[in-house]
Amino acid sequence: MPITSFLFDELDGRPVEGFTLAAGGLEATVIAHGARLVRFLMPDRDGRPADVVLGFDRLAGYLGSDAYAGATCGRYGNRIGGAAFTLDGVRHRLTANEPPNQLHGGSDGFDRRLWDAAVDEAANAVTFTLRSPDGDQGYPGTLTASVRYRLTGDGVLDIRMTATTDRPTVVNLVHHSYWNLAGHAVGHAVGDVRGHRLAVRGGFVTPVGADLIPTGEVRPVDGTPFDLRDGPLLGDALAAVGGFGFDHNWCLEGPAGELRPVAWLEDPASGRRLDLSSDQPGLQVYTGGYLSDRVIGKGGRPYRRFAGIALETQRFPGTPNIAHFPSARLDPGQRYEHRMQLRFRTSAR
């Protein structure tokens, strides 16, 4: 089935292109603003389709939200403490959009940009490209970033993020969709993900302080609510951890740089399941604890707390300031590569 192109909206008089990929009974819609996934349609075990990502009907919803729904975040996804880091003896001051820290690349991060788009019909893929100039949000070096979304006939959404630079810099591109496998809207109001099961292949986490910046410690999950290795019910895990739920980084098993299974998410009621593989060292699990019913999403649905879960494969947060974390440095002549592979299927009752 050919890729469908359409005008999603306009931004300051410029067209915001949208593209729908279809294969294997699935449909993925992406837009050029934020190189963003705005819709993902998949059937349940009885063949009934539902849109399983949170989002908005128009661009204004994305512009007015700080939830990063479906976006590609950069230049450095997640948080950098103090909105600054030192590289080769030079201190770089970043824009602090979560004072005193920076979150997801700053107040004008990659999620706020209009990317160039190219369609590859033969591969059933769309590639978005962005040029970030030297000094952008405080980062050194001119960076050229790309994100390719490809949907295959065997139920896989393959997301590949790459970047090159002309000066030493740090890079951590992050995909930030919120998943609700029951469907983004359930009944008269959106449901939440507490009825889902989540498994993460990671025996350690990087604890954070009150400002959600990693302390530098690497702590085992054994005997804590962070032990998700056996796929517990999310409602039980969230009740155990309390507060706003999870917004933490897991240290993933297996060698970074190699694509390997790292997590799965399942909605037992519908039978929908997502299996996540990645080549990154970390996974941020964010259970949407800061969402509220004041956030009105697609179809006028309110997105309350825990309405969706973001599974962000990544370098560890805070890495530019924590020397023993896996490096996020990128030098001229090198190529940053980040791959996520999401396989969708249904299970029997």
Backbone hydrogen bonds in HBPLUS format (Angstrom, degrees):
<---DONOR---> <-ACCEPTOR-->    atom                        ^
c    i                          cat <-CA-CA->   ^        H-A-AA   ^      H-
h    n   atom  resd res      DA  || num        DHA   H-A  angle D-A-AA Bond
n    s   type  num  typ     dist DA aas  dist angle  dist       angle   num
A0004-THR N   A0020-THR O   3.08 MM  16  5.05 162.4  2.11 145.5 146.0     1
A0020-THR N   A0004-THR O   2.81 MM  16  5.05 153.8  1.87 142.9 151.9     2
A0006-PHE N   A0018-GLY O   2.93 MM  12  5.17 152.2  2.01 143.6 143.5     3
A0018-GLY N   A0006-PHE O   2.80 MM  12  5.17 155.7  1.86 162.7 159.5     4
A0008-PHE N   A0016-VAL O   2.91 MM   8  5.63 145.8  2.03 160.0 169.8     5
A0016-VAL N   A0009-ASP O   2.84 MM   7  5.20 160.8  1.87 150.2 143.6     6
A0011-LEU N   A0014-ARG O   2.78 MM   3  5.07 158.5  1.83 146.9 153.7     7
A0014-ARG N   A0011-LEU O   2.89 MM   3  5.07 162.3  1.92 112.8 117.8     8
A0032-ALA N   A0017-GLU O   2.96 MM  15  5.53 151.1  2.04 156.8 161.8     9
A0019-PHE N   A0030-VAL O   2.84 MM  11  5.42 151.4  1.93 160.4 167.3    10
A0030-VAL N   A0019-PHE O   2.89 MM  11  5.42 156.3  1.94 156.6 161.6    11
A0021-LEU N   A0028-ALA O   2.75 MM   7  5.16 165.1  1.77 158.3 158.7    12
A0028-ALA N   A0021-LEU O   2.85 MM   7  5.16 157.9  1.89 148.1 155.7    13
A0023-ALA N   A0026-LEU O   3.04 MM   3  5.43 156.7  2.09 144.8 151.1    14
A0026-LEU N   A0023-ALA O   2.88 MM   3  5.43 163.1  1.91 123.0 128.8    15
A0027-GLU N   A0041-LEU O   3.08 MM  14  4.98 149.8  2.17 137.5 142.3    16
A0041-LEU N   A0027-GLU O   2.77 MM  14  4.98 158.0  1.82 148.3 155.1    17
A0029-THR N   A0039-ARG O   2.89 MM  10  5.01 167.4  1.90 146.3 147.6    18
A0038-VAL N   A0029-THR O   2.86 MM   9  5.75 156.8  1.92 152.3 160.1    19
A0031-ILE N   A0036-ARG O   2.83 MM   5  5.35 149.9  1.92 147.3 157.5    20
A0036-ARG N   A0031-ILE O   3.06 MM   5  5.35 137.3  2.25 145.6 154.1    21
A0035-ALA N   A0032-ALA O   3.37 MM   3  4.85 175.1  2.37 101.6 102.3    22
A0115-TRP N   A0032-ALA O   3.00 MM  83  5.14 172.2  2.01 139.0 137.2    23
A0034-GLY N   A0113-ARG O   2.79 MM  79  5.45 158.2  1.83 171.0 172.3    24
A0072-THR N   A0034-GLY O   2.92 MM  38  5.71 154.9  1.98 159.8 168.1    25
A0037-LEU N   A0070-GLY O   2.85 MM  33  4.65 153.8  1.92 131.1 132.1    26
A0052-VAL N   A0040-PHE O   2.86 MM  12  5.71 158.8  1.90 162.1 162.0    27
A0042-MET N   A0050-ALA O   3.04 MM   8  5.68 160.5  2.07 151.7 152.5    28
A0050-ALA N   A0042-MET O   2.95 MM   8  5.68 143.4  2.08 136.9 143.9    29
A0044-ASP N   A0048-ARG O   2.81 MM   4  5.29 135.7  2.01 121.8 132.7    30
A0047-GLY N   A0044-ASP O   2.94 MM   3  5.18 164.0  1.96 116.1 118.4    31
A0045-ARG N   A0270-SER O   2.97 MM 225  6.16 164.1  2.00 176.5 178.2    32
A0184-HIS N   A0051-ASP O   2.71 MM 133  5.97 165.5  1.73 168.7 164.4    33
A0180-ASN N   A0052-VAL O   2.94 MM 128  5.12 163.1  1.96 140.3 143.0    34
A0054-LEU N   A0178-TYR O   3.10 MM 124  5.54 152.4  2.18 142.4 150.7    35
A0298-LYS N   A0055-GLY O   2.98 MM 243  5.86 130.7  2.23 137.0 137.5    36
A0061-GLY N   A0058-ARG O   3.15 MM   3  5.78 141.4  2.30 113.7 122.0    37
A0062-TYR N   A0059-LEU O   2.96 MM   3  5.31 119.7  2.33 106.9 121.3    38
A0063-LEU N   A0059-LEU O   2.95 MM   4  6.26 161.2  1.99 158.4 164.5    39
A0064-GLY N   A0060-ALA O   2.93 MM   4  5.97 144.2  2.06 143.4 151.8    40
A0065-SER N   A0062-TYR O   3.34 MM   3  5.24 164.0  2.37 101.3 105.8    41
A0071-ALA N   A0068-TYR O   3.17 MM   3  5.45 167.9  2.18 124.6 128.0    42
A0070-GLY N   A0176-HIS O   2.98 MM 106  4.97 137.9  2.16 116.8 113.8    43
A0176-HIS N   A0071-ALA O   2.89 MM 105  5.27 153.4  1.96 156.3 164.2    44
A0073-CYS N   A0174-VAL O   2.76 MM 101  5.05 169.5  1.77 154.9 156.6    45
A0174-VAL N   A0073-CYS O   3.05 MM 101  5.05 157.2  2.11 140.6 147.0    46
A0110-PHE N   A0074-GLY O   3.08 MM  36  5.11 167.4  2.09 129.8 133.2    47
A0172-ASN N   A0075-ARG O   2.99 MM  97  6.24 162.6  2.02 158.4 154.0    48
A0077-GLY N   A0172-ASN O   2.61 MM  95  5.38 168.8  1.62 150.4 154.6    49
A0104-HIS N   A0078-ASN O   2.84 MM  26  4.78 150.3  1.92 125.8 135.8    50
A0318-GLY N   A0079-ARG O   2.79 MM 239  5.74 136.4  1.98 174.0 171.3    51
A0080-ILE N   A0102-GLN O   2.97 MM  22  5.32 149.5  2.07 145.7 153.2    52
A0083-ALA N   A0080-ILE O   3.21 MM   3  5.53 156.1  2.27 129.3 129.1    53
A0102-GLN N   A0080-ILE O   3.16 MM  22  5.32 165.8  2.18 145.1 149.5    54
A0094-LEU N   A0083-ALA O   2.72 MM  11  4.94 169.4  1.74 147.5 146.1    55
A0085-PHE N   A0092-HIS O   3.12 MM   7  5.49 147.9  2.23 141.7 151.5    56
A0092-HIS N   A0085-PHE O   2.79 MM   7  5.49 176.2  1.79 166.0 167.0    57
A0087-LEU N   A0090-VAL O   2.92 MM   3  5.33 158.3  1.97 148.0 148.9    58
A0090-VAL N   A0087-LEU O   3.05 MM   3  5.33 166.2  2.07 113.6 117.8    59
A0095-THR N   A0137-GLN O   3.20 MM  42  5.43 150.4  2.29 129.0 129.7    60
A0098-GLU N   A0101-ASN O   3.10 MM   3  5.12 155.2  2.16 154.8 148.5    61
A0101-ASN N   A0098-GLU O   2.80 MM   3  5.12 147.3  1.91 125.8 119.9    62
A0106-GLY N   A0103-LEU O   3.20 MM   3  5.80 169.0  2.21 123.6 126.9    63
A0112-ARG N   A0109-GLY O   2.94 MM   3  5.63 162.4  1.97 120.9 126.5    64
A0113-ARG N   A0110-PHE O   3.23 MM   3  5.22 166.8  2.25 106.4 110.1    65
A0116-ASP N   A0129-THR O   2.89 MM  13  5.10 161.5  1.93 160.2 154.6    66
A0129-THR N   A0116-ASP O   2.80 MM  13  5.10 150.3  1.89 138.2 147.7    67
A0118-ALA N   A0127-THR O   2.86 MM   9  5.25 138.8  2.03 146.2 158.8    68
A0127-THR N   A0118-ALA O   2.87 MM   9  5.25 168.6  1.89 157.8 160.8    69
A0120-ASP N   A0125-ALA O   2.84 MM   5  5.16 170.2  1.85 159.9 156.7    70
A0124-ASN N   A0120-ASP O   2.99 MM   4  5.92 115.8  2.42 140.1 157.5    71
A0125-ALA N   A0120-ASP O   3.07 MM   5  5.16 166.5  2.09 140.9 145.2    72
A0124-ASN N   A0121-GLU O   3.13 MM   3  4.82 145.2  2.26  94.2 104.7    73
A0151-LEU N   A0124-ASN O   3.28 MM  27  6.16 159.8  2.33 168.0 165.9    74
A0126-VAL N   A0149-TYR O   2.92 MM  23  5.41 152.3  2.00 150.0 158.6    75
A0149-TYR N   A0126-VAL O   2.88 MM  23  5.41 163.3  1.91 160.9 161.1    76
A0128-PHE N   A0147-VAL O   2.77 MM  19  5.18 164.3  1.79 152.5 155.4    77
A0147-VAL N   A0128-PHE O   2.83 MM  19  5.18 150.7  1.92 145.6 154.2    78
A0130-LEU N   A0145-ALA O   2.86 MM  15  5.26 158.6  1.90 152.3 155.7    79
A0145-ALA N   A0130-LEU O   2.85 MM  15  5.26 162.9  1.88 163.4 165.3    80
A0132-SER N   A0143-LEU O   2.73 MM  11  5.01 173.0  1.73 163.0 164.4    81
A0143-LEU N   A0132-SER O   2.77 MM  11  5.01 155.3  1.83 154.3 157.7    82
A0136-ASP N   A0133-PRO O   3.05 MM   3  5.51 155.2  2.12 138.6 138.1    83
A0135-GLY N   A0139-TYR O   2.73 MM   4  4.90 139.7  1.89 160.8 166.6    84
A0138-GLY N   A0135-GLY O   2.90 MM   3  4.71 165.5  1.92 117.9 117.8    85
A0139-TYR N   A0136-ASP O   3.02 MM   3  5.50 171.8  2.03 124.1 123.9    86
A0166-ASP N   A0142-THR O   3.25 MM  24  5.71 134.2  2.47 137.7 150.4    87
A0144-THR N   A0164-THR O   2.94 MM  20  5.41 161.2  1.97 151.7 157.8    88
A0164-THR N   A0144-THR O   3.03 MM  20  5.41 144.6  2.16 138.2 149.0    89
A0146-SER N   A0162-THR O   2.91 MM  16  5.31 155.3  1.98 147.8 148.0    90
A0162-THR N   A0146-SER O   2.94 MM  16  5.31 158.7  1.99 145.8 151.7    91
A0148-ARG N   A0160-ARG O   2.82 MM  12  5.15 157.8  1.87 144.6 152.2    92
A0160-ARG N   A0148-ARG O   3.01 MM  12  5.15 157.9  2.06 142.1 149.2    93
A0150-ARG N   A0158-ASP O   2.94 MM   8  5.10 150.5  2.03 145.7 154.1    94
A0158-ASP N   A0150-ARG O   2.79 MM   8  5.10 167.5  1.81 160.0 161.5    95
A0152-THR N   A0156-VAL O   2.95 MM   4  5.31 160.6  1.98 151.9 158.3    96
A0155-GLY N   A0152-THR O   3.33 MM   3  5.86 144.5  2.46 120.0 118.2    97
A0344-PHE N   A0155-GLY O   2.80 MM 189  5.32 166.3  1.82 162.0 165.3    98
A0157-LEU N   A0342-LEU O   2.81 MM 185  5.14 165.1  1.83 152.5 155.7    99
A0342-LEU N   A0157-LEU O   2.91 MM 185  5.14 176.8  1.91 150.3 151.1   100
A0159-ILE N   A0340-MET O   2.80 MM 181  5.08 172.9  1.81 159.8 161.8   101
A0340-MET N   A0159-ILE O   2.82 MM 181  5.08 165.2  1.84 156.5 161.2   102
A0161-MET N   A0338-HIS O   2.71 MM 177  4.98 172.8  1.72 159.2 161.7   103
A0338-HIS N   A0161-MET O   2.82 MM 177  4.98 139.0  1.99 155.8 160.2   104
A0163-ALA N   A0336-TYR O   3.08 MM 173  4.93 137.5  2.27 129.1 131.3   105
A0336-TYR N   A0163-ALA O   2.86 MM 173  4.93 157.3  1.91 153.6 154.8   106
A0169-THR N   A0330-LEU O   2.95 MM 161  5.38 154.4  2.02 150.3 158.7   107
A0330-LEU N   A0169-THR O   2.84 MM 161  5.38 156.5  1.89 145.1 145.3   108
A0171-VAL N   A0328-ALA O   2.97 MM 157  5.66 157.1  2.03 152.9 156.3   109
A0179-TRP N   A0309-ILE O   2.85 MM 130  5.14 171.8  1.86 131.3 131.2   110
A0309-ILE N   A0179-TRP O   2.99 MM 130  5.14 152.4  2.07 128.5 135.9   111
A0183-GLY N   A0180-ASN O   2.88 MM   3  5.51 160.0  1.92 119.8 126.6   112
A0193-VAL N   A0306-PHE O   2.87 MM 113  5.98 148.6  1.97 168.1 175.3   113
A0196-HIS N   A0193-VAL O   2.98 MM   3  5.26 164.1  2.00 113.0 118.0   114
A0235-GLY N   A0194-ARG O   2.87 MM  41  4.04 134.8  2.08 134.2 122.9   115
A0234-LEU N   A0196-HIS O   2.80 MM  38  5.69 176.6  1.80 159.6 160.4   116
A0197-ARG N   A0266-GLU O   2.81 MM  69  5.21 155.4  1.87 150.3 158.7   117
A0266-GLU N   A0197-ARG O   2.90 MM  69  5.21 155.9  1.96 151.4 156.8   118
A0198-LEU N   A0232-PRO O   3.27 MM  34  6.09 153.2  2.35 161.4 161.0   119
A0199-ALA N   A0264-TRP O   2.91 MM  65  5.28 164.7  1.93 156.6 159.7   120
A0264-TRP N   A0199-ALA O   2.97 MM  65  5.28 149.8  2.06 138.6 145.1   121
A0200-VAL N   A0228-LEU O   3.13 MM  28  5.38 146.6  2.25 107.1 117.0   122
A0202-GLY N   A0200-VAL O   2.99 MM   2  5.61 129.0  2.26 105.5  90.6   123
A0201-ARG N   A0262-VAL O   2.83 MM  61  5.09 177.9  1.83 145.1 145.7   124
A0253-GLU N   A0201-ARG O   2.90 MM  52  5.82 162.6  1.93 156.3 153.7   125
A0221-VAL N   A0203-GLY O   2.96 MM  18  5.50 153.7  2.03 132.1 133.2   126
A0251-CYS N   A0204-PHE O   2.85 MM  47  5.35 171.5  1.85 142.9 145.9   127
A0205-VAL N   A0219-ARG O   2.87 MM  14  5.43 156.8  1.93 153.1 157.9   128
A0219-ARG N   A0205-VAL O   2.86 MM  14  5.43 158.3  1.91 162.6 165.4   129
A0206-THR N   A0249-ASN O   3.14 MM  43  5.82 150.6  2.23 157.1 161.6   130
A0215-THR N   A0207-PRO O   3.00 MM   8  6.13 156.7  2.05 146.8 149.1   131
A0209-GLY N   A0213-ILE O   3.05 MM   4  5.70 154.6  2.11 142.6 144.9   132
A0212-LEU N   A0209-GLY O   2.97 MM   3  5.23 161.0  2.00 117.4 119.3   133
A0224-THR N   A0221-VAL O   2.99 MM   3  5.50 141.8  2.14 153.0 147.1   134
A0227-ASP N   A0224-THR O   3.16 MM   3  5.80 165.9  2.19 120.7 122.0   135
A0231-GLY N   A0228-LEU O   3.21 MM   3  5.50 169.5  2.22 114.5 116.9   136
A0236-ASP N   A0233-LEU O   3.08 MM   3  5.49 124.5  2.40 107.0 119.7   137
A0237-ALA N   A0233-LEU O   3.16 MM   4  6.52 161.5  2.19 153.2 158.6   138
A0238-LEU N   A0234-LEU O   2.77 MM   4  5.93 161.6  1.81 158.5 163.1   139
A0239-ALA N   A0235-GLY O   3.02 MM   4  6.10 153.9  2.09 139.2 146.4   140
A0240-ALA N   A0236-ASP O   3.04 MM   4  6.24 148.1  2.15 142.4 151.0   141
A0241-VAL N   A0237-ALA O   3.01 MM   4  6.27 152.3  2.09 146.7 153.5   142
A0242-GLY N   A0238-LEU O   2.86 MM   4  5.84 152.9  1.93 146.8 154.4   143
A0245-GLY N   A0242-GLY O   3.14 MM   3  5.75 159.0  2.18 136.6 139.8   144
A0287-THR N   A0246-PHE O   3.02 MM  41  5.50 156.6  2.07 149.2 150.7   145
A0248-HIS N   A0285-VAL O   3.29 MM  37  5.70 142.4  2.45 142.3 141.1   146
A0285-VAL N   A0248-HIS O   2.93 MM  37  5.70 157.7  1.98 166.2 165.3   147
A0250-TRP N   A0283-LEU O   2.81 MM  33  5.17 163.9  1.83 141.8 145.4   148
A0283-LEU N   A0250-TRP O   3.03 MM  33  5.17 143.7  2.17 139.9 149.0   149
A0252-LEU N   A0281-PRO O   2.93 MM  29  5.57 163.4  1.95 152.7 155.8   150
A0258-GLU N   A0255-PRO O   3.29 MM   3  5.96 152.2  2.37 134.3 136.3   151
A0257-GLY N   A0279-ASP O   2.67 MM  22  4.66 166.0  1.69 137.6 142.1   152
A0260-ARG N   A0278-SER O   3.11 MM  18  5.72 152.6  2.19 132.3 135.3   153
A0278-SER N   A0260-ARG O   3.08 MM  18  5.72 152.4  2.16 151.3 149.1   154
A0262-VAL N   A0276-LEU O   2.87 MM  14  5.90 179.3  1.87 154.5 154.5   155
A0263-ALA N   A0276-LEU O   3.28 MM  13  5.17 156.1  2.34 144.0 142.0   156
A0276-LEU N   A0263-ALA O   2.83 MM  13  5.17 164.9  1.85 150.4 154.3   157
A0265-LEU N   A0274-LEU O   2.87 MM   9  5.18 157.4  1.92 151.0 158.3   158
A0274-LEU N   A0265-LEU O   2.81 MM   9  5.18 162.9  1.84 159.3 164.5   159
A0267-ASP N   A0272-ARG O   2.95 MM   5  5.53 167.0  1.97 164.5 168.0   160
A0271-GLY N   A0267-ASP O   2.86 MM   4  5.69 147.1  1.97 159.5 169.9   161
A0347-SER N   A0271-GLY O   2.77 MM  76  4.78 143.3  1.90 126.0 138.0   162
A0273-ARG N   A0345-ARG O   2.82 MM  72  5.37 140.7  1.97 172.6 168.1   163
A0345-ARG N   A0273-ARG O   3.06 MM  72  5.37 158.2  2.11 146.0 150.7   164
A0275-ASP N   A0343-ARG O   2.84 MM  68  5.04 160.1  1.88 145.9 152.7   165
A0343-ARG N   A0275-ASP O   2.88 MM  68  5.04 169.1  1.89 148.2 150.5   166
A0277-SER N   A0341-GLN O   2.89 MM  64  5.07 154.9  1.95 146.5 154.4   167
A0341-GLN N   A0277-SER O   2.89 MM  64  5.07 160.6  1.92 147.0 146.6   168
A0282-GLY N   A0314-GLN O   2.94 MM  32  5.08 144.6  2.07 167.9 165.4   169
A0314-GLN N   A0282-GLY O   2.90 MM  32  5.08 157.5  1.95 133.8 135.0   170
A0284-GLN N   A0312-GLU O   2.85 MM  28  4.91 170.4  1.85 136.9 137.5   171
A0312-GLU N   A0284-GLN O   2.94 MM  28  4.91 163.3  1.97 149.8 149.8   172
A0286-TYR N   A0310-ALA O   3.03 MM  24  5.10 170.8  2.04 149.8 152.6   173
A0310-ALA N   A0286-TYR O   2.79 MM  24  5.10 164.3  1.82 159.1 159.9   174
A0291-LEU N   A0288-GLY O   3.20 MM   3  5.48 167.9  2.21 111.7 114.9   175
A0306-PHE N   A0288-GLY O   3.10 MM  18  4.69 168.8  2.12 114.1 117.6   176
A0295-VAL N   A0292-SER O   2.93 MM   3  5.77 170.0  1.94 126.5 129.8   177
A0303-TYR N   A0295-VAL O   2.73 MM   8  5.43 161.1  1.76 165.4 171.6   178
A0297-GLY N   A0301-ARG O   2.55 MM   4  5.03 160.8  1.58 161.3 154.5   179
A0300-GLY N   A0297-GLY O   3.06 MM   3  5.52 134.4  2.27 144.5 140.7   180
A0301-ARG N   A0298-LYS O   3.28 MM   3  5.89 159.3  2.33 114.4 119.4   181
A0307-ALA N   A0304-ARG O   2.99 MM   3  5.47 128.3  2.26 149.6 144.9   182
A0319-THR N   A0316-PHE O   3.41 MM   3  5.61 151.8  2.50 128.2 127.1   183
A0321-ASN N   A0318-GLY O   3.00 MM   3  5.87 161.4  2.04 131.7 137.1   184
A0322-ILE N   A0319-THR O   2.99 MM   3  5.02 168.0  2.00 114.1 118.0   185
A0325-PHE N   A0322-ILE O   3.11 MM   3  5.79 167.1  2.13 123.1 127.1   186
A0334-GLN N   A0331-ASP O   3.02 MM   3  5.57 158.8  2.06 137.2 140.6   187
